[in-house]
Amino acid sequence: MHNRRPAVSPSNVGNICRPFEKNPNRDLLVQRIFVSLPTFSKSTPQQLKTNPMKGAKTKKELSPEQREELLRVLKARFEKNMNRHQGLAWAKVQTRLEASAEKLWSLGEMESTGGEPDVVGHDPKTGACIFFDCSPESPKGRTSLCYDHEALDSRKEHKPKNCATDLATAMGIELLTEEQYHALQKLGAFDTKSSSWLKAPDDIRILGGAIYGDRRFGRVFVYHNGAESYYSGRGFRGSLRT
């Protein structure tokens, strides 16, 4: 293996650091190098989603002000829609949320992308509260997405900005299953003008397909579509257990 020296020109011959040779300008050169390096400011989770840094980790925790505001919004929605969680008191829900900063952050992501999350169930064995996206239409901040990363990679041109499964994972939530979607639709009329990706069964996905649901003509429909497809009127709905 040959050692290669940097190119030498008349202007820099006196400043090159050779092995075992003292160079009076070495410290000055090092200082100049470090001064010229760029500095990075801390990014918010929203900034990191649009400008991801490979290997970067973000702290999934809301500020005290964000926590207070989100809890206020969630409480107001909870009390306005008691039919979704009959027999459950908000105090129990809040206790669960305050015990997990990361779950509360995920709810903040659901809220900020237009999901309007609300409690739709309670596990009496574990005490877990189950949240679904309950926005009237598919969350507007999650539309124009193909189904998963494999589908995203398969597109040779006109790629969407992201895929549903990757964004759900980044948010710390899961796509609704077909069964969960039907359960949600029993609580109200959702997706009457839009549609939402649902978790695709393995036997459908392995054949290149995916499924989505909507409500039309007073009935709930679940359809199939190519996983690489995406539409401005289709997002995805998620679930979260706290």
Residue pairs with C-beta under 8 A, 6 or more apart in sequence:
5 16
5 18
6 16
8 16
14 25
15 23
15 25
15 29
16 23
17 23
17 26
17 29
43 51
43 53
43 58
45 58
45 60
45 105
45 109
46 112
48 56
48 58
49 170
60 101
60 102
60 105
60 106
60 172
61 101
61 102
61 105
62 70
62 101
62 104
62 105
62 108
66 108
67 104
70 104
70 107
70 108
70 111
71 94
71 97
71 104
73 111
74 93
74 97
74 107
74 111
74 117
74 118
75 90
75 94
77 116
77 118
77 134
78 85
78 90
78 93
78 118
78 119
79 90
81 118
81 134
83 187
84 118
84 119
84 120
84 134
84 187
85 118
85 119
85 120
85 121
85 122
88 119
88 122
88 129
92 127
92 129
93 119
93 129
93 242
96 103
96 127
96 128
96 129
96 242
97 103
97 104
97 107
97 129
97 242
98 104
100 242
102 172
103 172
103 240
103 242
105 172
106 171
106 172
106 173
106 240
107 117
107 131
107 240
107 242
109 171
109 172
109 173
110 116
110 117
110 131
110 133
110 139
110 171
110 173
110 238
110 240
111 117
112 141
113 139
113 140
113 141
113 142
113 171
114 135
114 139
114 140
114 141
114 142
115 133
115 134
115 135
115 139
115 141
115 142
115 237
115 238
116 133
116 134
116 135
116 139
117 131
117 132
117 133
117 134
117 240
118 131
118 132
118 134
119 129
119 130
119 131
120 130
120 131
120 132
120 134
120 183
120 184
120 187
121 129
121 130
122 128
122 129
122 130
123 129
123 130
123 241
128 241
128 242
129 241
129 242
130 239
130 240
130 241
130 242
131 239
131 240
131 241
131 242
132 176
132 180
132 184
132 237
132 238
132 239
133 139
133 176
133 237
133 238
133 239
134 184
134 187
134 188
134 190
135 190
136 189
136 190
136 192
137 190
137 191
137 192
137 193
137 194
138 191
138 194
138 195
138 196
138 233
138 234
138 235
138 236
138 237
139 235
139 236
139 237
140 235
141 235
142 164
142 167
142 235
142 236
143 194
143 231
143 232
143 233
143 234
143 235
144 160
144 161
144 230
144 231
144 232
144 234
145 160
145 161
145 162
145 163
145 164
145 167
145 197
145 230
145 234
145 235
145 236
146 152
146 155
146 160
146 163
146 164
146 227
146 228
146 229
146 230
147 163
147 164
147 165
147 197
147 200
147 205
147 210
147 227
147 228
147 229
148 163
148 164
148 165
148 166
148 200
148 205
148 210
148 227
149 163
149 165
149 166
150 227
151 163
151 210
151 226
151 227
151 228
152 159
152 160
152 162
152 163
152 166
152 228
154 228
155 228
160 230
164 175
164 197
164 235
164 236
165 175
167 236
168 174
168 175
168 236
168 238
171 238
172 240
173 238
173 239
173 240
174 199
174 238
174 239
174 240
175 197
175 198
175 199
175 236
175 237
175 238
175 239
176 184
176 196
176 198
176 199
176 236
176 237
176 238
176 239
177 198
177 199
178 198
178 199
178 201
178 211
178 213
178 222
180 239
181 196
181 198
181 213
181 220
181 222
181 237
182 220
184 190
184 237
185 213
185 215
185 220
189 215
190 215
190 237
191 213
191 214
191 215
192 214
192 215
192 216
193 233
194 214
194 233
194 234
194 235
195 212
195 213
195 214
195 223
195 231
195 233
195 234
196 212
196 213
196 214
196 234
196 235
196 236
196 237
197 210
197 211
197 212
197 234
197 235
197 236
198 211
198 212
198 213
198 222
198 236
198 237
200 209
200 210
200 211
200 227
201 211
204 210
204 211
204 224
205 227
208 226
208 227
209 224
209 225
209 226
209 227
210 224
210 225
210 226
210 227
211 222
211 223
211 224
211 225
212 222
212 223
212 225
212 234
213 220
213 221
213 222
213 223
214 220
214 221
214 223
215 221
